[in-house]
Amino acid sequence: MISSKSTDIAGLNSLRSKNINEIAQLIKVTKEKKKKLCNDKNERENIKQLENFVKEQSNCFNICKQNLYERLEKDLNEYIFFTSKNKINLNEEHIQKLYRNYNNIEEELCYSSCSKKYSTLLDYKT
């Protein structure tokens, strides 16, 4: 819509014809709309921040988990080599225990370290 002097004057005349309570209500509604827009913008920023946090923490956890399981494979190979070299029977219970230990390490170490590492993205102290 093209603004002209006549439409601007009509808007002013419309305001002049209102009483003080009606003008106060218009101001209140306008302030609420402005506040809602600001809150919506803050909410969008918070969502972006959370998405970034989740993405970074997920990457961290996957890298940590991958490194742990590479280490597990290395430890298993060393254990198998050691048992065969020393002519010791391979103990499946030890292997299962090693898997359990690595699962516990994954939960404790990876979750904890990644949470602490990326908590700054949320301005949150862990």
MODELLER restraints for C-alpha pairs under 7 A, 6 or more apart:
rsr = mdl.restraints
at = mdl.atoms
rsr.add(forms.Gaussian(group=physical.xy_distance, feature=features.Distance(at['CA:49:A'], at['CA:121:A']), mean=6.94, stdev=0.5))
rsr.add(forms.Gaussian(group=physical.xy_distance, feature=features.Distance(at['CA:49:A'], at['CA:122:A']), mean=6.92, stdev=0.5))
rsr.add(forms.Gaussian(group=physical.xy_distance, feature=features.Distance(at['CA:53:A'], at['CA:118:A']), mean=6.56, stdev=0.5))
rsr.add(forms.Gaussian(group=physical.xy_distance, feature=features.Distance(at['CA:53:A'], at['CA:121:A']), mean=6.02, stdev=0.5))
rsr.add(forms.Gaussian(group=physical.xy_distance, feature=features.Distance(at['CA:57:A'], at['CA:114:A']), mean=5.78, stdev=0.5))
rsr.add(forms.Gaussian(group=physical.xy_distance, feature=features.Distance(at['CA:57:A'], at['CA:115:A']), mean=6.83, stdev=0.5))
rsr.add(forms.Gaussian(group=physical.xy_distance, feature=features.Distance(at['CA:57:A'], at['CA:118:A']), mean=6.34, stdev=0.5))
rsr.add(forms.Gaussian(group=physical.xy_distance, feature=features.Distance(at['CA:60:A'], at['CA:114:A']), mean=5.87, stdev=0.5))
rsr.add(forms.Gaussian(group=physical.xy_distance, feature=features.Distance(at['CA:61:A'], at['CA:110:A']), mean=5.72, stdev=0.5))
rsr.add(forms.Gaussian(group=physical.xy_distance, feature=features.Distance(at['CA:61:A'], at['CA:111:A']), mean=6.74, stdev=0.5))
rsr.add(forms.Gaussian(group=physical.xy_distance, feature=features.Distance(at['CA:61:A'], at['CA:114:A']), mean=6.26, stdev=0.5))
rsr.add(forms.Gaussian(group=physical.xy_distance, feature=features.Distance(at['CA:64:A'], at['CA:110:A']), mean=5.79, stdev=0.5))
rsr.add(forms.Gaussian(group=physical.xy_distance, feature=features.Distance(at['CA:65:A'], at['CA:106:A']), mean=6.28, stdev=0.5))
rsr.add(forms.Gaussian(group=physical.xy_distance, feature=features.Distance(at['CA:65:A'], at['CA:110:A']), mean=6.90, stdev=0.5))
rsr.add(forms.Gaussian(group=physical.xy_distance, feature=features.Distance(at['CA:80:A'], at['CA:90:A']), mean=6.96, stdev=0.5))
rsr.add(forms.Gaussian(group=physical.xy_distance, feature=features.Distance(at['CA:83:A'], at['CA:89:A']), mean=6.40, stdev=0.5))
rsr.add(forms.Gaussian(group=physical.xy_distance, feature=features.Distance(at['CA:83:A'], at['CA:90:A']), mean=6.12, stdev=0.5))
rsr.add(forms.Gaussian(group=physical.xy_distance, feature=features.Distance(at['CA:116:A'], at['CA:126:A']), mean=6.14, stdev=0.5))
rsr.add(forms.Gaussian(group=physical.xy_distance, feature=features.Distance(at['CA:119:A'], at['CA:125:A']), mean=6.43, stdev=0.5))
